[in-house]
Each structure stands twice: as C-alpha cells, then as structure tokens.
Amino acid sequence: MNDDDQGHTTLPGVDGARRWLSRRSVLIAGASGLGVAGLAAGTATGALPFSEALQRALGVASPTPATQLGSPRVERVYSEARGREVDLVLLLPTKAPPKGLPMSLMLHGLHGTARHAAPTGLLKQLGSDVARKAVPPFGFVAVDGGDHYWHENQPGDNPMAMLLEEVPRWLAARGLGGQDGQPFAATGLSMGGFGALLYTRRRLERRRPPAAVAALAPALITSWAEMSKRRAFRDAADWGSLDPLRHIDVTKSVPTGIWCGTEDPFIGGVRKFISEARPMVAHTARGKHGDTFNRTVVPSLIAFLGKHVPKRA
C-alpha cells in the first residue's frame, strides 16, 4: 500500500521559474504545469512572465489583472510549533481578493509539501467558479506538515499546533480568513484527509468547529500492522487515540464530504467511515489512489465547500 503524495499541482520556487524562463524553447505539451510555475513567479515579482495569449490558453488570464482567475502566492514563514521554516501557500480565486476572504486548509499527503497539496485543476476551477458566481469567493491555505499524520509524533515538531495556533495568525496578518484568521473549513488528501478529520476534532474540542471538512482518498487505514509501517505513531494506542475511524461520533456533526476511488487501497476504511458517519457527500467511483482520480472530483469538492462558505457581513 502506497499513500505517497505524487502527481499533484506543484508550485515551484521563483528561482526555478526563472531558470525555466531562461530557456529558449517552450514545450507546449507541458504548458498547463508550466503555467502554474509562471504564476508562482509572477506573484512574487508583481508581473506574470507569460504572454497574455499563453495565459488565456492556460485558462488563468483575465482582461483585468485584479480579476485574474486563480492566483497562487508562496511565502516562507517560521513555525515555532514545528521549529523550522515552512512554505505558506495561498491559493486565491483572484489576484486581488476581498479583505477577510474565507479560507480552507489544504493538507498534503505523505511525503508531500504545501506546494504539492492541491489536486490538478483546483486553482483554475476555484477561479472559474468564483468568477461566474457558482460559489462565493474563498481560497485555500497550505503549509508544510511533515510526514507524521499532522500530529506531534516527534517532540518539538507539532504540525497540529501550527494549524490551530499559527495559521490563523498568518492569515489574519494578510487580511485573510474569518474571525481572527480562522479557516472556515479543512480539506486534505490522503494523509491530509486523516489530518483534516483530526483537525476538525480538535476544533470541536475548542468549541470552534469548522463549517465543513473535505477528505479526498483519506488514509483511513484499518490495521496497525499497515499503519505502523509509516512510523507516524508511537504505538497502536497512540494511533487509536487519533484515528478518525475511532472518533466518528465526535466529528459527524460537521458537514463532511469524502471522495475515494474504488481501487484505492484506502477504500475499506473510507467505506467504513461512510457507513458510520453518513457524510453529506460520499462519492466513490472507479479509480486508484492519486491525482488521476483526485482531479476528477475537483468540481464536486469546490461545489461542496462553496455551500459552507460563511456569509459576509
């Protein structure tokens, strides 16, 4: 069983984008991925490095820069909870989003990073749906969480504390998020789906539940023999205390969406979750674990979250 986070949209660093731009030829076949690279560089320099024609071909250009569809931002911030610098990735529907834009967490999978967190097509779908008013404006925030299922498995490295304490401050400082920068929802892929459900439980314990939680192919593993291979928990008891499948009654009051391929190794745990939690959206269809399946459910994911965006005063 392999729950590595592979094949998702990647936001490379500005230096990488500049190296690409220095090449003399452009491989049009790779235009979609390279468009995201260019956007990452553009948000750092204040100008998009591709021609307007190519931007339009990629589906990310707009006649008015302030309304450009799908705008990513990448920053480095220091996380005291993790004891290191991490990437802070903001996926916004336009280049100039409204102040206080509601934000959902986007938690990456095992061996992933914030730059790999989103499934292919998410940014374009978000920008398009917001532009045509299919959903209210909202965005996503991703951070580097390591490989320990979004909890403090190693002393001094606490990604859950980062999500609960630091992410709201980072969002508020940038004029994003709800009250005090608090994300309105949690979204996660694979290990990140496990993390999104665990985060939801922690928010409930604080009596500040999110408005929704969305899990794409969540790593809901049903045996300690399998989970122990990931070295993300001290022992079976530690895993059991955090496993979303053991605490369904705690989180099922929060509107939940879950999507998984029927050939995914996690389908057994997902079906158990669906049976017991009866989530608002429960979608299974033919597909294996990874971006090939995840990208097909992006429209459904955006639509689900859009129904739970808090109304602005």
N, C-alpha and C positions, 0 to 999 in steps of 0.2 A: 504494500500500500504506500502510495506516494502522494503527500499533500503539499509538495513544494509549490511555491507561487511562481509560476512561469507563464510567459506569453501575454502578460497584461500590458496596457499602455504604459510606456516609460517616459518620464520627463528627464532627459539628460541635463547635465550641468551646462552653464553658459559656455565654459571653455570648450566642451565637446561640440556644442552647436557651432561655435566659431571655427573650430577645426574643419567641421563639415563644410561650412560656407566657403572655406578657402580652396576647396577642390574645384576643378574646372568643369566638371560634368555633374549632371543631376540625373539620378536614376529614377525616372518617373514611376517605375513599378513600386518603389518604396516611398512614394510621396506621402501617403497617409501618416506613417510613423514619423517621417521627417518633418511634417507639418507641425506636429506636437513639439519636436525639438526646436523648431524655429520660434514657436510661440513662447517656449521657456526662455529663449534668449531675448525675444522681443520684450517680454515683461520686465526683464532686468535692465534693458537698455533704453526702454521707452519707445522703441520703434520695431515693427515687425520686419525681419530680414528678407522675406519673400515678396515677390511681386504681387500686386493685387489680383492678377489673373490666377496665379497659383493658389493664393489664399482662397479665392472663390471656388476653385476646383476642389479644394480640400474641405470646403463647407464651413470655414471658420472666419470668413471675411464679411464685412458689412460696410455699406456706403458711409456710415457714421462710426468712427472709431469707438465712441463711447458705448455703442450698442453692439460691438463686435461679439459674435457668438462664441462662447466658450473661451474663457481666459484663465490660464494657469499662472500661479506665482510660486516661486520656490525660494525659501529663505533658510538660513542656518540659525538655530537658536540653541541656547544651552538649557538642558533639562537637569535641574537639581535632583529630581526624583530618579533619573537614570544615571546621573553622574557623568554626563557626556553631552557633546553637541549632537543634535538630530536635525534632520530635514523637516521643515514645516511646509507642506504643500497645500496650497489653496486652489480649489477648482471652482471657478466662479462663472455664472451664466453670461456675464458681460464684462468688458474691461473696466467699466465704471459702475459697480453695483451700488444699490442704495445702502445708506448707513443702517447698521443693525441687521444686515442680511441674515436670515436664519441659516444655520449651518448644521450639516450632519457629519458625524465622524465617518471616516472611511478607513477601516482597519485592514492591513495587509495580511497575507498568509505566511506560512512557514518559509524561511529563507528569503522573504520579500523585504521591501523597503517602501517608504512613503511614495517614492517616485514610481513604484510598480503597483501601487494599491488598486487603482481603478481598472475595471474591465474595459476592453477596447470599445470605443464609441460612446463612452459615458459623457465625456465633456461636450461632444457635438450634440448628443441627444438632449442634454440638460439645456444648453444654449438655445437649441431649436424650440424645445417645448416651452421654455420661458418666453421666448420672443413671440410665439403665436398664442400665448396666454393659455396654453393647455394645462399648465401648472403655475402656482405662484412662484415668484423668484426665491431661490435658495441655492446653497452651494455645499461643497464638501471640504473637509479638512483632514489631511492625512499626516501622520508623524511616524518616525522610525520606532518600532516597538520591540525589536529583537525577535528571538525565536522561542520564548518561554510562555507562550499562550497568554500573553497580556497580563501576567501577574508577577509578583516578586519571588521568583524561583532562586535568584542569587541575591544575597544581601547587598543593598546599595543600588540595585537595579530594579526599579519598581515602575513598569510602564503603566499600570493601572492608576497609580497616584499621579503620573504625568497626565493621563486623560482626565482625571477628576479635578485636579488642582491647577495644573499649569495650562492646559489647552484653553480653558475659559479665559484665563488672563491674557494669553497670547491673542485670542480672537478679539477680546474687548479692546485691547490696545490698538487693534487695526480697524476698529469700528464695525466688527462683525459679530454675529451670534445674537442670541436672545438676551434675557436679563443677565447681566454680569458675564456676557460672552458664552453662556451655557449652550452647548449644542442641543438642538431640538430633537435629534434622532441619532441612532447609531447604526452604521452599515458595516458589514465585514464579509470578507471572502475567506473560505477555508478556515485556517486557524483564526483569522479575523472574525469569522462568523461566531466561533466559540467566544472570542473576546467581546464581540458586540452584545451577546446574550449575558455574559458575565458583567459587563459594564452596566447593562440595564438593571441587573440585580443590585449592584452597588448604588445606583441612582435611587432605586426604590427604597433601599435601606436608609438613604438620606432624606427620604420623603420629597424627592425632586425627580420623579420619574420622567424619562424622555417621552415624547409624544408617539414615537414609533421605533421599532427595531427591524432591520432587514438583514437577512443572512443568506449569502449565496454559497451553496455547497459547503455548509459549515462542518468543521471537523468534529462531528459528534461521534466519537469512537466509543464502542460498546465493550471493549475488553482492556483490562490493564496490561495484558501481555503485549497488545498492539500499542497502546498509548505509551508504555514505558520505553519504547524504542526511541521516542523523541526527547527523552531526558529533560522534560519540561516540568516535572513534579517530583517532590522528594520521595513519595511512595504512593501506594494506592489510596491511602486515607486522604492524603493531600489532594490528589486528583478528585476523589469523591466529594470533597468539600467544595469544589469549584465547578464540577461538571454540570453544565446546564441541564442535562437529562435527569439529574437527581434533584433539580430545583424548579421544575416546570411550574408547579403551583405558585411559586413566588413571582414569576415573570409573566404568566399568561394574561394578566390584566392589561398589559401594554400591547397595543395593536402590533401584530407581528406579520412579516412576510418572509417566506422561505422558498428558495428555489434550488433544485438539485437534479442532476442527470441520473437516469435510471441505471447507467453503467458506472456511476461514480462509486468508489469504494466506501463512501460515507452514507450511501443511500439507506442502509439498515438503520442507522441512528437517526437519520432525517425522518424516515417513515415512523419510527417510534415517537419522535417529537411531534409530528403532525397528528398522529393518533391521539396523543395525550393532551397536547396544547390546543389543538384545533385553531391554528392561526388564521388570520383574516385572509391571507394569500398563502396557498400551499400549492406550488407548481412543481410537478415532476414531468420530465419528458426525456426521450432518448438522448443520451449524451454522456461523455466521460468527464472526469474531473479536469478543470482548466478553462482557459479563456475561450476555447471553441464553443463551449456551452454557455459560459457566463455572458458572452457578448450578445447572445440571442435573447436574453431576458432583461437587457438594459432598459428597453422601453417600459416594461412592466415595473421594474424597480423604480424608475423615475416617477411613473404614474402613482405608484403606491405611496411613496414618500410625499409626493405633491399633495395628496389628500390630507396629510397630517402637519403641513406647514402651519405654524401658528399665525393667526390673523394679526396684522399690524395695526397699531392704534391709529 
